[in-house]
Structures are given as structure tokens and as C-alpha cells.
Amino acid sequence: MSHNAPVRVADMQAFDTLIDARSPAEFALDHVPGAINCPVLDDEERRIVGTLYKQQGAFEARRVGGAMVAANLAKHLRERFADRPANWKPLVYCWRGGMRSGSMVTWLRLVGWDAQQLAGGYKSFRRHVISQLDALCPQLDLHVICGATGSAKTRVLQALAAQGEQVLDLEDMACHKGSLLGNLPGVPQPSQKSFETDLATRLERFDLARPIYVEGESARIGKVSLPLSLVARMRESPSVIEVAATPEARLAFLLHDYAYLGDDREGLAAQLAKLKELQGKETVARWQQWALAGDLEPLFAELMALHYDPHYERSQERHFAAWGQRRSVQAQSLDEAGIEALARKIAAR
């Protein structure tokens, strides 16, 4: 590959290292999988240069920014790149393949490395992600696992994966359990762009000729939205499997799986306040009292009976075209052995 040839997203695997020259905040929002962040301007420097550009024009922004870029590049050469061999081949990108990545490529080439620039930068990779989602989602052979709240659907997916099946665990990717109380303590959700990058990367690895198991989700998981093409494919799937667990098994599972909610009783009570319009002030006040007392068993039992279960079947019938022809898999226990047995039954088809 010559230095003058434009490097496309499809060519990225030919390089030893992928370098993201954008600021740390841009990198944290989303980046090409496997890239390392070596900013030519940090977040504050980028803000300063942007303000100068607006207030005093391009020349002053480049004069001040150039000194910052030179200092950061010198630091990377002394530290991050100090042990790289003479035959090292890095690929560098910034927002749109402009001055930030261009300046880094120039200096790396002066050293003698075969550095190149990703044509179009991160924006070209972002277009690739969107096009891959649009192309791959309609081809997925999705087997949709449904079940009332507390049916251990995510654990069943994990057991299926352990048994060698292809699994798309959207809640794991979204860092959220997909319900009112689904926030994971101390774990932020990814940005929308980062979620889509992760999704496209996983879809590219699937064998499209084999089944892919997925939990039946709504169009949003917490603050993250699923691609419309994936939602449509999920809802039109001819293979819908319902985990039919007993209320006792579900309650026992919820008490174990959501035990951490008792660690933040006031936070739990605050979340329950969002149900006042649906359930009434008196009911929610009772639930909040249980939450503040850490009495999760009656709380979860009533949430199942009064909130989740009444809406479950109506919503499934509305969302999944094959709900009337679903395959039901019975479960008397949702302990580890019970979940593994469920996964075997589901995979047996």
C-alpha cells in the first residue's frame, strides 16, 4: 500500500496499530474497536482552539493549536511510541481525516514509520457501522426468547452461549436489565454510537446460516435505542420461545438477581415513584415503605402480580407476529441447574 493510496475501513486489518488522534472525550463517546487513544489535542486544548477559531479566525487557532499539537506529538513519540520497531505500520484517524490525524501521520513518517491516514476518519467508520447494521439485521435467523419478568431470560442466553449456540445479549451490551429497575449500580450505559459499534462488530462475527438467540426486547433498553431494522427482524421472527416459569420460581430468581437493590433503599423508593400514575399513590406508597425497609419479597411479589404480569401477554401479542404459535418451555426452578436444562431444551428445537 503506497503512502498516497486512500485507506478505507475495509483495509484497517492490514495495519499493526490503529490510533485515534481525537480528544479523550470523543474517544470515550465511541471509537473503532481496538484503537488506542493518542490525542493530538486533549479536551481542554480542543475547546481553546475551537474558541479561538470562532473569535479570532483560523490563523490564530492554528498558531496556538500547532504548538499544542507539537507538544503532544513529542510526548507520544517519547512515551507511547518509544518501543515501536522500524517496520511498524500504524493507521491514524481523527474526526474526518483532517489536520489532527494528518499532522500525526506526517511526524510518524518523518521518523521512518509507514504511517497512513484513514480516509474520511471516524465519520467513514460511522457510516460503515450504519450500513452494516442495515445490511445484516434483515438477514439474522433470530430465535426470540420471551417470558414474564423474572424468567431468567438473560441467564438462559448465557447458558445457551456456554453450550455453543450463537447469542445476541442486548442487555449485556446496553449495561441495563431492560426494566424500570434495570439500572446496574455503578455501571453507566454506553453511548448510542458505542452501542451500535459494538452491535455491528458482533453481527459481523455471526454465521448467518445458524440460529441466533436473542431476548425479546422493546425498542429501548434504558437510554439506548435498538436499530429499527433489528426491532423489525425480531418482531417478525417465526421462532418465538416462551420460558414458562412458575411464579414461585420467578420470585426466588428476582430476589437473588436483584438483591443489590436493597443496598440503595432510597434510590429504589425514588424509582418506584415513577409508577404512581399507573398504579396509584396508595399502592406505590406501600411499595416504597417496603423498599425503605429492605423488605424485597412482598415488594417483588406485588410488582409481578400488579405491574409486570398484567401487561406481559398483551404486549407480547402486540409485538411478536408469531406469538400465537410460540413454543412454551416449562420451568419449575430457575437455579443454575434449572437454567442449564432450559437452555438444552430450547436448543433442541
VENSULVEN-V981332 format. One record per residue. RES is the residue in three letters. PHI is phi as a letter, one per 20 degrees, with the letter a starting at -180 (* if undefined). Layout:
BEGIN
{{RES & PHI} {RES & PHI}}
END
This chain:
BEGIN
{{MET & *} {SER & f} {HIS & f} {ASN & e} {ALA & f} {PRO & f} {VAL & e} {ARG & e} {VAL & g} {ALA & f} {ASP & e} {MET & f} {GLN & f} {ALA & f} {PHE & d} {ASP & f} {THR & b} {LEU & d} {ILE & d} {ASP & e} {ALA & e} {ARG & f} {SER & f} {PRO & g} {ALA & f} {GLU & f} {PHE & f} {ALA & f} {LEU & f} {ASP & a} {HIS & b} {VAL & f} {PRO & g} {GLY & n} {ALA & f} {ILE & d} {ASN & e} {CYS & c} {PRO & f} {VAL & e} {LEU & c} {ASP & f} {ASP & f} {GLU & f} {GLU & f} {ARG & f} {ARG & f} {ILE & f} {VAL & f} {GLY & f} {THR & f} {LEU & f} {TYR & f} {LYS & f} {GLN & e} {GLN & c} {GLY & o} {ALA & f} {PHE & f} {GLU & f} {ALA & f} {ARG & f} {ARG & f} {VAL & f} {GLY & f} {GLY & f} {ALA & f} {MET & f} {VAL & f} {ALA & f} {ALA & f} {ASN & f} {LEU & f} {ALA & g} {LYS & f} {HIS & f} {LEU & f} {ARG & f} {GLU & d} {ARG & f} {PHE & d} {ALA & f} {ASP & d} {ARG & f} {PRO & f} {ALA & f} {ASN & e} {TRP & f} {LYS & c} {PRO & e} {LEU & d} {VAL & d} {TYR & c} {CYS & c} {TRP & f} {ARG & c} {GLY & m} {GLY & d} {MET & f} {ARG & f} {SER & f} {GLY & f} {SER & f} {MET & f} {VAL & f} {THR & g} {TRP & f} {LEU & f} {ARG & f} {LEU & f} {VAL & f} {GLY & p} {TRP & e} {ASP & e} {ALA & e} {GLN & c} {GLN & d} {LEU & f} {ALA & f} {GLY & n} {GLY & m} {TYR & g} {LYS & f} {SER & f} {PHE & f} {ARG & f} {ARG & f} {HIS & f} {VAL & g} {ILE & f} {SER & f} {GLN & f} {LEU & f} {ASP & f} {ALA & e} {LEU & e} {CYS & g} {PRO & f} {GLN & e} {LEU & f} {ASP & e} {LEU & e} {HIS & d} {VAL & e} {ILE & e} {CYS & d} {GLY & r} {ALA & f} {THR & g} {GLY & n} {SER & e} {ALA & m} {LYS & f} {THR & f} {ARG & f} {VAL & f} {LEU & g} {GLN & f} {ALA & f} {LEU & f} {ALA & f} {ALA & f} {GLN & e} {GLY & n} {GLU & e} {GLN & e} {VAL & c} {LEU & d} {ASP & e} {LEU & f} {GLU & f} {ASP & f} {MET & f} {ALA & e} {CYS & l} {HIS & a} {LYS & e} {GLY & m} {SER & c} {LEU & g} {LEU & d} {GLY & e} {ASN & f} {LEU & e} {PRO & f} {GLY & m} {VAL & d} {PRO & f} {GLN & f} {PRO & f} {SER & f} {GLN & g} {LYS & f} {SER & f} {PHE & f} {GLU & f} {THR & f} {ASP & f} {LEU & f} {ALA & f} {THR & f} {ARG & f} {LEU & f} {GLU & f} {ARG & e} {PHE & f} {ASP & e} {LEU & f} {ALA & e} {ARG & d} {PRO & f} {ILE & c} {TYR & e} {VAL & b} {GLU & e} {GLY & f} {GLU & d} {SER & f} {ALA & f} {ARG & c} {ILE & c} {GLY & m} {LYS & e} {VAL & e} {SER & d} {LEU & e} {PRO & g} {LEU & g} {SER & f} {LEU & f} {VAL & g} {ALA & f} {ARG & f} {MET & f} {ARG & f} {GLU & e} {SER & g} {PRO & f} {SER & d} {VAL & d} {ILE & d} {GLU & d} {VAL & e} {ALA & d} {ALA & e} {THR & f} {PRO & g} {GLU & f} {ALA & f} {ARG & f} {LEU & f} {ALA & f} {PHE & f} {LEU & f} {LEU & f} {HIS & e} {ASP & f} {TYR & d} {ALA & g} {TYR & f} {LEU & f} {GLY & f} {ASP & f} {ASP & c} {ARG & f} {GLU & f} {GLY & f} {LEU & f} {ALA & f} {ALA & f} {GLN & f} {LEU & f} {ALA & f} {LYS & f} {LEU & e} {LYS & g} {GLU & f} {LEU & e} {GLN & d} {GLY & n} {LYS & f} {GLU & f} {THR & f} {VAL & f} {ALA & f} {ARG & f} {TRP & f} {GLN & f} {GLN & f} {TRP & f} {ALA & f} {LEU & f} {ALA & e} {GLY & m} {ASP & e} {LEU & f} {GLU & f} {PRO & f} {LEU & f} {PHE & f} {ALA & f} {GLU & f} {LEU & f} {MET & f} {ALA & f} {LEU & d} {HIS & d} {TYR & f} {ASP & f} {PRO & f} {HIS & e} {TYR & f} {GLU & f} {ARG & f} {SER & f} {GLN & f} {GLU & f} {ARG & f} {HIS & e} {PHE & d} {ALA & f} {ALA & e} {TRP & g} {GLY & f} {GLN & d} {ARG & f} {ARG & e} {SER & e} {VAL & d} {GLN & f} {ALA & b} {GLN & e} {SER & b} {LEU & d} {ASP & f} {GLU & g} {ALA & f} {GLY & f} {ILE & f} {GLU & f} {ALA & f} {LEU & g} {ALA & f} {ARG & f} {LYS & f} {ILE & f} {ALA & f} {ALA & f} {ARG & l}}
END
